[in-house]
Amino acid sequence: MKKLYSLVIGIALLITAATTASAFDNLTPVQAYDAVVNNGAYILDVRTDAEFIWVGHPNVINVLNISYKIENKDTLITNPSFISDIDEIFGAVKDTHIITMCRSGQRSVEAALALEAAGYTNVSNMVDGFEGGKKDQYGYRTINGWKNSGLPGHTSSVGADDYYSD
């Protein structure tokens, strides 16, 4: 009887989760690029500042970096000012098209859900993120994501001058 009860509860939870699913769209990096260049959408890079600077970021207009997770004593925690930082930029314009992006497409889902919960109505998530969601046979993210989609350019904020000085 306990197994049946647990099964019924489990099914009920799955149905509830399915019916309360988010409204955000998932976009490929190519679709995200098109939305930015042709429709004025914003890419919200929710990776840490270090990832944005050292790993690189899309080299297009309308790219913002506001970390969804921040370091606190060697642990990543949700950035307590994430929504207020977004509100400072977009103000009362809650229907601005915002595309969340992270490294591989997981943190960006959490950020998209947080934006929707805060009343933003035109939110998308970039699947596979900047580096790609899948790893190759050597463990490197070279299969998909912004960097591997053939999009025009990605850049790191760090250049040779940051490593060497005369």
N, C-alpha and C positions, 0 to 999 in steps of 0.2 A: 504494500500500500504506500509506503514511504517513497519507493521508486516512482510510482505512478504520480504521486503528488509532486515530486521533484521535476518530473518530466513536464507536467502541466505548467508548473511555475516557469520552467525554462522556456517553453514555447510561448507563454504569455510575455515574457521579457523580450524575446526575439521579435514578436509582433509589435510590441510597444516601441522597440528601437527602430524598426522598419517604418513605422508610421510617423515617428518624430524625426526622421532623417532631415538633414540640412537641405537648404535650397540652392546652395552654391553649385556652379558648374565646374567640371574638370576640363581643363584645356591642355593641349599638348604645347610644348614650347613654341612650335611654329604658329599655332593659333594665338598664343599669348603675344608673340611678336606682332602678328597682324593686328590684334586688338589695340596694341600700343601705338603702332605706326599709323594705322588708318582710322582709328576711332578714339584716340586720346585716352586710352586706359592707362592705369598706373600699375607697374610691377612693384609690389611691396616685398622686398627681400627680407625675410624674417630670421635669417641666420645671424649668428653672433657677429660683432664688429670684426673680430679676427678673421672669420671665414670670408666676410665681404672683402676685406683688405687683401688677405694673403692668397685666397683661392681664386678670386676674381668675381666678376659680376657682369650682367648684360651691359653691353656698350650701346644703349639706345636711350632716347629721351624718357622722361617719366619713370625713373628707377629710384626708389626710396629704400633706405636701409633702417628699419626699426626692429630690433631683436625681439622675438617673441619669448625666447629663453635667454637668461643671462646667468653668468657664473656667480655663485655664492659659496665660498668655502669649498672649491673644487667640485661643486655640484651645479647642474643646470636647473634653475627654477624659472617659473613663469615670471616674466617681466611685469612688476606691479604697475608700471606706468604705460604699458603697451597701448591700451585703448585711449588714455588721455593724450598720449603722443600723437596718435592717429587723429583724434579730434582736433588737436591744435593745427594740424595741416589742412584737414578737410572741413573743419567747422561744422556747420549744420547741413552740409551737402552730403547726405547719407546715401544718395543714389549714384555717387561717383563709381565708375567701374574700377575695382581694386582686384588685382590678381596676386594672390599670395604665392611666394616661392621660397623654398629652402634648399638644402643640399640634395635630398633625394625624394622629397614629396610627402614627408610624414609630418614634420612640424608645421608645414604650411596648412595642412588640414586642420590642425588645432587652432591655428591663427584665424583661418577662415570661419570656423565655428564661433570663435570669440568675437569676430567682427559682426557676424550675423546676430549674435546675442546682444550686441551693443546697438543694434538697429540699422546696420549697413545693409542695403537691399540689393546691391549689384556686385556681389563678391564671386570670384572664381578662384580655383586652385590650379596651379601649374603642376600637372603630374610629372613625376620623375625629376623635378627640381632642376637645379643648376648643373649638378654633376652627373645625374642619372640614378635611377632607382635600382638598376641591375648592375651586377659586377661581372667582369669577364672572367675567364678561367684562372687568371692570376690574382684576382681579388681587387682589381682596379675598376673604377666606374668609367668605362669607356663605351658603353653600349647606347645610352640614350641621355636625355636631359638637354638643357640649353647648350652646353659645351659641345655636345656630340650630335647636334641636329643640323649642322651645316648653316646655322644662322650667321648673319654678317657680324662677326666680331664678338668677343668677350674680352674683358680686360681685368687685370689686377691693378690695385692702387699702388702696388709696390713695383718700382723699376730698378734698373741697374744702379742708379744714383743712390738708392736707399741701402745698397749693399756695400758699395765701394766709395771711398773718398780719396781725393788726391792729397 
